């Protein structure tokens, strides 16, 4: 295992995922500053070495310093890692543009699609930071922050059209418990990471309705087919969706016990309104805005996405979860491999 040179790194976003990544990077010997939106979160990390709101039960290294001040986190950093909710990324990235040069490595660790523009997050960073596409790497995979924070064995993908840049990021993040693979297909890697949240919502809805393993297995498999159809239309490689950032992340999120998207789906399946579910948690449920963006992308590109379409109707048109399942089960008969590739 090769670990890259020690770097000065700013991690933007002190939610569970940003905090877990910052902890990992400090353990790898890097000098890390973590930007927190809330002053209270930064103070708790600095004073008590915990982030109880977003990553409870995980002790943080004393060398990890957090701040609410962009200057303290962005100034003089060789790498910036963005781990913020997808719909906030553009505004947050613009705050850190003054600290980005032609030599700054940029990592997108978020998962989602910008609703207003239907753009992937690497494109948002490229536009806001004014850096070339090859300078941006996306990190994505079946990585629950709770497990990475505790040092459980995990694997992920770093994707960039520039292989050397991806390999540099690979060496920065790889550790004894965090295995990192490279992939040139950033579009496919990002799309898999975004869409899996929609299918996790769907899986949770089915569970909330009382359905069990057969239903969830069918949903995961056919959800993967929808990922591939949309991905290929956007120029992604089909094989990417069989890897960690596609099938791996889909399985972990739709079937895992840590998924906030699956939790939200279960609550909706049990009869709660979407707005009530979202108001009852401090966490962002990325699957909700991503459903809207993915549905619009499918309409725009002429791609058939039946599961995404019924989840959209449940979330935004008041369609009942039970009727959504009935609509999917009553579709015209098909060959299994039809439009799978």
SELUMFI-30461 format. One record per residue (C-alpha): residue number from 1; residue in three letters; z, y, x. Coordinates in Angstrom, 3 decimals, always signed. Each point is the difference from the previous one (the first is absolute). Example, Ala and Ser with C-alpha at 12.3 -4.5 7.8 and 13.67 -1.06 7.14 Angstrom:
2
1,ALA,+7.800,-4.500,+12.300
2,SER,-0.660,+3.440,+1.370
***
This chain:
341
1,UNK,+0.000,+0.000,+0.000
2,UNK,-1.057,+3.380,+1.371
3,UNK,+1.922,+3.154,-0.854
4,UNK,-1.753,+3.294,+0.637
5,UNK,+1.200,+2.955,+2.027
6,UNK,+2.989,+1.926,-1.258
7,UNK,-1.100,+2.841,-2.235
8,UNK,+1.384,+3.028,-1.804
9,UNK,-0.542,-0.796,-3.667
10,UNK,+0.628,+1.871,-3.231
11,UNK,+0.425,-2.056,-3.162
12,UNK,-0.686,+2.042,-3.120
13,UNK,+1.933,-1.263,-2.997
14,UNK,+3.546,-1.385,-0.064
15,UNK,-0.397,-2.325,-2.938
16,UNK,+0.642,-3.680,+0.514
17,UNK,-3.301,-0.700,+1.749
18,UNK,+0.035,+3.038,+2.276
19,UNK,+3.604,-0.721,+0.978
20,UNK,-0.731,-3.670,+0.733
21,UNK,-2.979,+0.944,+2.177
22,UNK,+2.025,+2.655,+1.833
23,UNK,+2.702,-2.579,+0.720
24,UNK,-2.595,-2.435,+1.327
25,UNK,-1.569,+2.642,+2.243
26,UNK,+3.362,+1.004,+1.475
27,UNK,+0.753,-3.662,+0.706
28,UNK,-3.340,-0.169,+1.830
29,UNK,+1.193,+2.763,+2.315
30,UNK,-1.837,+2.984,-1.467
31,UNK,+1.509,+3.448,-0.497
32,UNK,-0.105,+0.462,-3.759
33,UNK,+0.672,+2.907,-2.336
34,UNK,+0.081,-0.699,-3.743
35,UNK,-0.900,+2.679,-2.547
36,UNK,+1.980,-0.140,-3.247
37,UNK,-0.833,+2.070,-3.053
38,UNK,+3.674,+0.077,-0.991
39,UNK,+2.478,+1.667,+2.392
40,UNK,+2.692,-2.394,-1.217
41,UNK,-2.059,-3.015,+1.077
42,UNK,-0.506,+1.459,+3.478
43,UNK,+3.731,+0.724,+0.309
44,UNK,+0.982,-3.530,-1.013
45,UNK,-2.371,-1.509,+2.548
46,UNK,+1.268,+2.261,+2.790
47,UNK,+3.712,-0.146,-0.821
48,UNK,+0.468,-3.543,-1.281
49,UNK,-3.154,-1.834,+1.194
50,UNK,-0.829,-1.233,-3.493
51,UNK,-2.459,+0.968,-2.726
52,UNK,+1.975,-1.265,-3.009
53,UNK,-2.310,+1.426,-2.640
54,UNK,-3.281,-1.442,+1.251
55,UNK,+0.894,-2.834,+2.415
56,UNK,+3.522,-1.165,-0.888
57,UNK,+1.761,-2.554,+2.138
58,UNK,-2.045,+0.634,+3.145
59,UNK,+1.731,+1.513,+3.029
60,UNK,-2.168,+2.462,+1.903
61,UNK,+0.041,+0.576,+3.779
62,UNK,+1.894,+3.056,+1.189
63,UNK,-3.093,+1.063,+1.955
64,UNK,-1.871,+0.607,-3.264
65,UNK,+0.192,+3.684,-0.886
66,UNK,-1.018,+1.367,-3.396
67,UNK,-0.776,+3.535,-1.119
68,UNK,-1.214,+1.984,-2.986
69,UNK,-1.772,+2.415,+2.376
70,UNK,-3.691,-0.782,+0.708
71,UNK,+0.265,+1.790,+3.369
72,UNK,+2.669,-2.392,+1.247
73,UNK,-2.000,-3.057,-1.044
74,UNK,-3.579,+1.056,+0.712
75,UNK,+0.170,+2.137,+3.140
76,UNK,-1.165,-1.784,+3.148
77,UNK,-0.516,-3.375,-1.666
78,UNK,-2.674,-2.325,+1.347
79,UNK,-0.172,-1.883,-3.288
80,UNK,+0.718,+0.867,-3.630
81,UNK,+0.652,-2.782,-2.519
82,UNK,-0.371,+1.030,-3.648
83,UNK,+2.094,-2.079,-2.415
84,UNK,+0.097,+2.167,-3.119
85,UNK,-1.009,-0.641,-3.629
86,UNK,-3.756,+0.124,-0.446
87,UNK,-0.107,+2.961,-2.376
88,UNK,+2.135,+2.106,+2.371
89,UNK,-1.938,-0.815,+3.135
90,UNK,-2.453,+2.904,-0.044
91,UNK,+2.707,+2.651,-0.275
92,UNK,+2.249,-1.650,+2.579
93,UNK,-2.882,-0.500,+2.445
94,UNK,-0.876,+3.692,-0.213
95,UNK,+3.560,+0.822,+1.119
96,UNK,-0.495,-2.012,+3.187
97,UNK,-3.520,+1.157,+0.839
98,UNK,+1.279,+2.565,+2.572
99,UNK,+1.392,-2.864,+2.106
100,UNK,-3.201,-2.067,+0.107
101,UNK,-2.484,+0.255,+2.865
102,UNK,-3.039,-1.970,+1.078
103,UNK,+2.383,-2.298,+1.906
104,UNK,+2.485,-0.678,-2.808
105,UNK,-0.120,-3.508,-1.428
106,UNK,+0.366,-0.079,-3.787
107,UNK,+1.259,-3.016,-1.952
108,UNK,-0.218,-0.313,-3.760
109,UNK,+2.777,-2.307,-1.177
110,UNK,-0.316,+0.901,-3.679
111,UNK,-1.719,-1.981,-2.744
112,UNK,-1.908,+1.579,-2.836
113,UNK,-3.024,+1.995,-1.124
114,UNK,+0.064,+3.746,-0.621
115,UNK,-0.427,+0.372,-3.760
116,UNK,-1.649,+3.417,-0.031
117,UNK,-2.710,-0.844,+2.536
118,UNK,-0.114,-3.843,-0.096
119,UNK,+0.215,+0.070,+3.802
120,UNK,+1.775,-2.491,+2.235
121,UNK,+2.950,+1.308,+1.988
122,UNK,-1.696,-0.080,+3.406
123,UNK,-2.643,+2.340,-1.427
124,UNK,+2.718,+2.341,-1.263
125,UNK,+1.532,+0.093,+3.490
126,UNK,-3.384,+0.530,+1.613
127,UNK,-0.658,+2.990,-2.254
128,UNK,+3.432,+1.607,+0.255
129,UNK,+0.608,-0.551,+3.720
130,UNK,-3.561,+0.710,+1.138
131,UNK,-0.216,-3.061,+2.244
132,UNK,-2.891,-2.465,+0.398
133,UNK,+0.093,-3.235,-1.968
134,UNK,+0.522,-2.152,+3.101
135,UNK,+3.245,+1.826,+0.790
136,UNK,+1.624,-1.339,-3.186
137,UNK,+1.397,-3.517,-0.339
138,UNK,+1.277,-1.564,-3.214
139,UNK,+2.951,-2.400,+0.182
140,UNK,+0.249,-2.317,-2.997
141,UNK,+1.171,-3.480,-0.887
142,UNK,+2.588,-2.077,-1.887
143,UNK,+2.893,+2.050,+1.321
144,UNK,+2.999,+0.643,-2.234
145,UNK,+2.056,+2.713,+1.681
146,UNK,+3.244,-1.865,-0.734
147,UNK,-1.169,-2.993,+2.042
148,UNK,-1.574,+1.911,+2.892
149,UNK,+3.153,+2.124,+0.173
150,UNK,+2.089,-3.149,+0.428
151,UNK,-2.282,-1.390,+2.693
152,UNK,-1.388,-2.888,-2.061
153,UNK,-3.233,-1.488,+1.432
154,UNK,-2.946,+1.908,-1.467
155,UNK,-3.671,+0.652,+0.707
156,UNK,-2.269,+2.959,-0.635
157,UNK,-3.468,+1.402,+0.701
158,UNK,-1.053,+3.192,+1.764
159,UNK,-3.522,+1.074,-0.898
160,UNK,-2.334,+2.565,+1.502
161,UNK,-3.735,+0.261,+0.635
162,UNK,+1.016,+0.670,+3.624
163,UNK,+1.259,-3.321,+1.393
164,UNK,+1.649,+1.548,+3.071
165,UNK,+2.054,+2.312,-2.193
166,UNK,+1.022,-2.917,-2.210
167,UNK,+1.047,-2.000,+3.064
168,UNK,+2.094,+2.917,+1.253
169,UNK,+1.844,+0.125,-3.328
170,UNK,+0.320,-3.782,+0.051
171,UNK,+1.842,+0.196,+3.321
172,UNK,+2.277,+2.780,-1.275
173,UNK,+1.218,-1.907,-3.061
174,UNK,-0.034,-3.647,+1.067
175,UNK,+3.431,-1.535,+0.546
176,UNK,+1.839,-3.309,+0.025
177,UNK,+0.186,+0.075,-3.809
178,UNK,-3.002,+2.171,-0.930
179,UNK,-3.368,-1.575,+0.795
180,UNK,-2.957,+2.386,-0.116
181,UNK,-3.685,-0.874,-0.403
182,UNK,-3.016,+2.315,+0.327
183,UNK,-2.890,+0.384,-2.443
184,UNK,-3.000,+2.378,+0.111
185,UNK,-0.240,+0.091,-3.820
186,UNK,+2.303,+2.878,-0.857
187,UNK,-1.500,+0.406,-3.476
188,UNK,+0.759,-3.601,-0.929
189,UNK,+3.484,+0.103,+1.503
190,UNK,+0.889,+3.188,-1.887
191,UNK,-1.514,-1.155,-3.261
192,UNK,+1.898,-3.289,+0.105
193,UNK,+3.263,+1.821,+0.639
194,UNK,-0.634,+2.370,-2.889
195,UNK,-1.297,-2.398,-2.650
196,UNK,+2.678,-2.636,+0.503
197,UNK,+2.443,+2.398,-1.659
198,UNK,-2.093,-0.031,-3.181
199,UNK,+0.010,-3.793,-0.116
200,UNK,+3.725,-0.048,+0.766
201,UNK,+0.517,+2.158,-3.081
202,UNK,-2.120,-2.462,-1.989
203,UNK,+1.962,-2.976,+1.344
204,UNK,+3.244,+1.700,-0.920
205,UNK,-1.255,+0.741,-3.510
206,UNK,-0.851,-3.681,-0.460
207,UNK,+3.440,-1.000,+1.240
208,UNK,+1.604,+2.496,-2.359
209,UNK,-1.899,-1.630,-2.857
210,UNK,+1.526,-3.337,+0.970
211,UNK,-2.990,-1.573,+1.734
212,UNK,+0.522,-2.040,+3.145
213,UNK,-1.799,-1.445,+3.023
214,UNK,-3.340,-0.971,-1.552
215,UNK,-0.556,+3.513,-1.292
216,UNK,+1.029,+1.640,+3.250
217,UNK,-2.226,-2.304,+2.068
218,UNK,-3.008,+0.759,-2.192
219,UNK,+0.682,+3.716,+0.210
220,UNK,+0.361,+0.031,+3.785
221,UNK,-3.194,-2.012,+0.493
222,UNK,-2.121,+2.043,-2.384
223,UNK,+1.565,+3.196,+1.311
224,UNK,-1.225,-0.957,+3.450
225,UNK,-3.515,-0.341,-1.434
226,UNK,+0.229,+3.555,-1.378
227,UNK,+1.173,+1.264,+3.393
228,UNK,-3.018,-1.555,+1.653
229,UNK,-2.490,+1.295,-2.566
230,UNK,+1.172,+3.583,+0.305
231,UNK,+0.423,-0.293,+3.756
232,UNK,-3.525,-1.247,+0.615
233,UNK,-1.382,+2.825,-2.132
234,UNK,+1.867,+2.424,+2.273
235,UNK,-1.274,-1.641,+3.189
236,UNK,+2.940,-2.255,+0.829
237,UNK,-0.311,-3.466,+1.529
238,UNK,+0.713,-2.852,-2.464
239,UNK,+1.990,-1.938,+2.613
240,UNK,+2.541,+2.813,+0.287
241,UNK,+1.317,-0.781,-3.477
242,UNK,+0.881,-3.548,+1.057
243,UNK,+2.246,+1.367,+2.756
244,UNK,+3.433,+1.564,+0.283
245,UNK,-0.898,+3.336,-1.573
246,UNK,-1.743,-1.668,-2.950
247,UNK,+1.252,-3.386,-1.165
248,UNK,+3.144,+0.230,+2.142
249,UNK,+1.129,+3.333,-1.400
250,UNK,-1.075,-0.959,-3.522
251,UNK,+2.138,-3.145,+0.083
252,UNK,+3.049,+1.731,+1.513
253,UNK,-0.123,+2.830,-2.524
254,UNK,-0.929,-1.928,-3.140
255,UNK,+2.312,-2.950,+0.661
256,UNK,+2.684,+1.517,+2.243
257,UNK,+3.487,+0.994,-1.105
258,UNK,+0.036,+3.389,+1.747
259,UNK,-3.052,+1.517,-1.738
260,UNK,+0.744,+3.162,-1.977
261,UNK,-3.451,-0.300,-1.621
262,UNK,+0.734,-3.502,-1.289
263,UNK,+3.395,+1.257,-1.203
264,UNK,-1.656,+2.862,-1.885
265,UNK,-2.473,-2.425,-1.547
266,UNK,+2.817,-2.278,-1.179
267,UNK,+1.720,+2.928,-1.675
268,UNK,-3.231,+1.001,-1.741
269,UNK,-0.611,-3.597,-1.069
270,UNK,+3.484,-0.062,-1.561
271,UNK,-0.890,+2.983,-2.153
272,UNK,+1.063,+3.113,+1.919
273,UNK,-2.317,+2.996,+0.068
274,UNK,-1.695,+0.862,+3.288
275,UNK,+1.586,+3.445,+0.242
276,UNK,+3.454,-1.499,-0.591
277,UNK,-0.486,-2.505,+2.800
278,UNK,-1.192,+2.633,+2.474
279,UNK,+2.875,+2.334,-0.893
280,UNK,+2.574,-2.740,+0.613
281,UNK,-0.728,-0.488,+3.718
282,UNK,+0.171,+2.200,+3.093
283,UNK,-2.886,-1.946,+1.512
284,UNK,-3.701,+0.701,-0.392
285,UNK,-1.893,-2.678,-1.946
286,UNK,-3.348,+0.323,+1.769
287,UNK,-1.741,-2.384,-2.375
288,UNK,+0.020,+2.559,-2.816
289,UNK,-2.153,+2.729,+1.614
290,UNK,-2.036,-2.658,+1.805
291,UNK,-0.888,-1.617,-3.328
292,UNK,-1.443,+3.293,-1.195
293,UNK,-1.950,+0.527,+3.225
294,UNK,-1.288,-3.588,+0.146
295,UNK,-1.111,+0.081,-3.629
296,UNK,-1.907,+3.226,+0.627
297,UNK,-1.558,-1.439,+3.161
298,UNK,-1.191,-3.045,-1.906
299,UNK,-1.531,+2.198,-2.683
300,UNK,-1.627,+2.268,+2.577
301,UNK,-1.465,-2.847,+2.064
302,UNK,-0.898,-2.292,-2.886
303,UNK,+2.297,-2.840,+1.075
304,UNK,+1.519,-2.331,-2.589
305,UNK,+3.802,-0.027,+0.407
306,UNK,+1.442,-1.633,-3.131
307,UNK,+3.609,-0.371,+1.166
308,UNK,+0.149,+3.550,+1.313
309,UNK,-1.550,+1.220,-3.260
310,UNK,+2.643,-1.589,-2.242
311,UNK,+2.851,+1.166,+2.252
312,UNK,-1.457,+3.507,-0.303
313,UNK,-0.005,-0.305,-3.793
314,UNK,+3.630,-1.151,-0.019
315,UNK,+1.169,+2.807,+2.293
316,UNK,-2.039,+2.910,-1.325
317,UNK,-1.304,-0.860,-3.480
318,UNK,+2.981,-1.676,-1.657
319,UNK,-1.618,-3.448,-0.144
320,UNK,+2.639,-2.692,-0.502
321,UNK,+0.564,-2.440,+2.891
322,UNK,-0.451,-2.976,-2.347
323,UNK,-3.347,+1.359,-1.219
324,UNK,-1.026,+0.526,+3.627
325,UNK,+0.548,-3.679,+0.785
326,UNK,-1.889,-1.009,-3.139
327,UNK,-2.904,+2.259,+0.979
328,UNK,-0.278,-1.657,+3.407
329,UNK,+0.265,-3.524,-1.374
330,UNK,-2.678,+0.600,-2.647
331,UNK,-2.691,+1.286,+2.356
332,UNK,-3.372,-1.758,+0.080
333,UNK,-0.029,-3.251,+1.949
334,UNK,-1.091,+0.177,+3.638
335,UNK,-0.787,-2.111,+3.058
336,UNK,+2.971,+0.255,+2.387
337,UNK,-2.123,+1.221,+2.912
338,UNK,-2.002,+2.473,-2.068
339,UNK,+0.257,+3.410,+1.647
340,UNK,+2.787,-1.297,+2.231
341,UNK,-1.986,+0.740,+3.157
***
